Amino acid sequence: MTTASAPPATAETPQPPAPAQTPEPPATPPLRVLLRYARPHRTVLLATLLLVLAASAAGLVQPLVAQHVLDGLSDGRGVLGPVLLLAALVVLGAGLTGLQSWWQQRTSERVVRQIRRDLVFRLIRLRVPELDRRPPGDLISRVTSDSALVQNAATEGLVMVSNGVLSILGAVVLMGVVHLGLLGVTAAVLIAVALVMVLVLPRIREAVARAQESVGAVGAALDRTLGAARTVKANGAEGRETERAGEAIEGAYRAGLAGARYVALVKVLSGVSIQAAFLAVLGVGGALVAAGSLEASALIAFLLYVFYLASPVGSLVAGLSMLQQGLGAVGRIEQVKHMPVEDDVDDPREGLGPVRPIVAGPRRLAPHLAALSESPKYGRAIHNADPPPCDARHQTPRPDPRGSTGQDLATVAAPGAPPVEFRDVRFSYPGRAPALRGISYTVPGGTQTALVGLSGAGKTTMFALLQRFHEPASGQIRIDGVDIATLPRSEVRRRIAYVEQESPVMAGTIEDNLRYAATGASDEDIAEVLRLTRLDTLIDRLPDGLRTEVGNRGVTLSGGERQRLAIARALLRRPEVLLLDEATAQLDASNERALREAVDQAARRCTVILIAHRLSTVTGADQIVVLEHGLVRAAGTHAELVEADVLYRELASSQMLVSEGNEDIGELADVPR
């Protein structure tokens, strides 16, 4: 028996200094980020801009053609040609605008698709501490509403600004051809309005950023409520949660109004600028016509150009507003780019084939599989296979859980299961007292070790460190003698199966959940884990069998069924190390005994570490480690600890595992191994 070494519980171990925070890289200017999103689509965007400019050119020529029509009418000349040309320009402009709109919308959708792919890729790989401190609703809003704002800005906004600028320049040139004096009057009005808009536009970016944060807060409030819907309803808290979400909605409303005010002001200014320019040109031009220094047709043509300016000016203003909104959203999206991610979780072995049978060999499963093969509920026929030769079974002591050779746990020698070592491991959650204060112990390979202790002793934290959800402040965790910090997370987690205390179940079918971590599992494997976890009787009762939908977070299953499904999923992976966090807490006595038998058989192939508050489930463990305040207090078998450790004896007594005369009665509940 390898036992844990523990520092004295009374000795306070000094804590190492907290690791230095990695400085964030300097922020990239939002406009540069926006252009980076548009760069892969620059060819299509350029073609779109050319179409817009062609449509604008058709519009620019129309006032000159109209002037010729007026001159022809006044001189008595034929106007059929200019009229037909004017009609053709109108039709051409409309056709070009429609084609440009299609190209632009298609490119816009492609941009947002890539943005969302990048965000989803990073969000799914965020490190656990980052996920713990950020509301899911806020992160989701960055993928949905924020990306939509960037989508519009990176495509439509850029095109509208470019089109507006170039069209205004073209109109200014042609207006200068018609009359320079009137052009000066128009320019003076537009410049005065532009100066005011320069002060207003940056406010839009700030308002949009605040509005998007408020939208994220609404999503976070709703996620909080819907994620615990039964708790809310059971406690009659619908009103309080509605009020809480309503406050977030009110904040989003106020932030949205602030942005809307600035957008409305910009639209008013753009409209006023055109009207003011028109009135100024009409007044000055009318005086010039009255004085005989300007032809009436020239004044009409110039006024048409002033009216034409309404479109490019509106396009420029709308594009700038869109850009400001996009720049406000870019900042929130870029925050995700700087959040720490796990960049070593993609397993190159993914999809290499079915896993091996779990516990019993195919010959031992034959009667059970024969019965199952008659039922369509398992989705496909189940075929038995002869077991491989003995030497083939032992060629790979620790096989990949996604491979398949037909071997079973009972035929693999225990030495193939790796030992797990904790060496002076220390860890603290941010802003909290140390959770682990120098943990050291060894779990021999192919054995069962139980972690017990009062709540907050550090048991679940040790599982989180073993899975590399968190990193220890100091010390080492070794699997088979290798420090897991030197291994990719994908390799560490490939070796480990983890059954969480909450036993989460994913939305989808029962089969989807079983194959979640063993995508190539064979029908024989699935049938066996269903039998071991006593889910086969449940499947037989369901009309759709394995294809039964479990609902969001498994709400259609009972707590015990979810727990058994999570254990079956873990066993199906054929792990080297099996972690069970209160895995039998919601099971009745009969199912608990069956699961303990399954774990006992699994221990012949893998190393099992259990967390248990109900000591009756672990009295037969090879080793029990007692934790207290982040330290190893004692370690040994159930009988040894009852004799030697006061805390464990108190825990056992409280659960009626020790008689008043201190006679150990725990073995009465134990399952022989």
HELIX and SHEET records of a PDB file:
HELIX    1   1 PRO A   30  ALA A   38  1                                   9    
HELIX    2   2 ARG A   39  HIS A   41  5                                   3    
HELIX    3   3 ARG A   42  ASP A   75  1                                  34    
HELIX    4   4 LEU A   80  ILE A  124  1                                  45    
HELIX    5   5 VAL A  128  ARG A  133  1                                   6    
HELIX    6   6 PRO A  136  SER A  141  1                                   6    
HELIX    7   7 ARG A  142  ASP A  146  3                                   5    
HELIX    8   8 SER A  147  ASN A  152  1                                   6    
HELIX    9   9 ALA A  153  GLY A  157  3                                   5    
HELIX   10  10 LEU A  158  VAL A  178  1                                  21    
HELIX   11  11 LEU A  180  LEU A  226  1                                  47    
HELIX   12  12 ALA A  229  ALA A  234  1                                   6    
HELIX   13  13 GLU A  238  ALA A  291  1                                  54    
HELIX   14  14 ALA A  296  HIS A  338  1                                  43    
HELIX   15  15 PRO A  362  SER A  373  1                                  12    
HELIX   16  16 PRO A  376  TYR A  378  5                                   3    
HELIX   17  17 CYS A  390  ARG A  393  1                                   4    
HELIX   18  18 LEU A  409  THR A  411  5                                   3    
HELIX   19  19 ALA A  414  GLY A  416  5                                   3    
HELIX   20  20 LYS A  459  LEU A  466  1                                   8    
HELIX   21  21 ILE A  484  THR A  486  5                                   3    
HELIX   22  22 ARG A  489  ARG A  495  1                                   7    
HELIX   23  23 ILE A  510  LEU A  514  1                                   5    
HELIX   24  24 ASP A  523  LEU A  532  1                                  10    
HELIX   25  25 ASP A  536  ARG A  541  1                                   6    
HELIX   26  26 GLY A  545  ARG A  547  5                                   3    
HELIX   27  27 ASN A  552  GLY A  554  5                                   3    
HELIX   28  28 GLY A  559  LEU A  572  1                                  14    
HELIX   29  29 ALA A  589  ALA A  602  1                                  14    
HELIX   30  30 LEU A  615  THR A  617  5                                   3    
HELIX   31  31 HIS A  638  ALA A  644  1                                   7    
HELIX   32  32 VAL A  646  SER A  654  1                                   9    
HELIX   33  33 GLY A  666  ALA A  669  5                                   4    
SHEET    1   A 4 PRO A 434  VAL A 443  0                                        
SHEET    2   A 4 VAL A 420  SER A 428 -1                                        
SHEET    3   A 4 SER A 474  ILE A 479 -1                                        
SHEET    4   A 4 VAL A 482  ASP A 483 -1                                        
SHEET    1   B 6 ILE A 496  VAL A 499  0                                        
SHEET    2   B 6 VAL A 577  ASP A 581  1                                        
SHEET    3   B 6 THR A 607  ILE A 611  1                                        
SHEET    4   B 6 GLN A 448  GLY A 453  1                                        
SHEET    5   B 6 GLN A 623  GLU A 628  1                                        
SHEET    6   B 6 LEU A 631  GLY A 636 -1                                        
END                                                                             
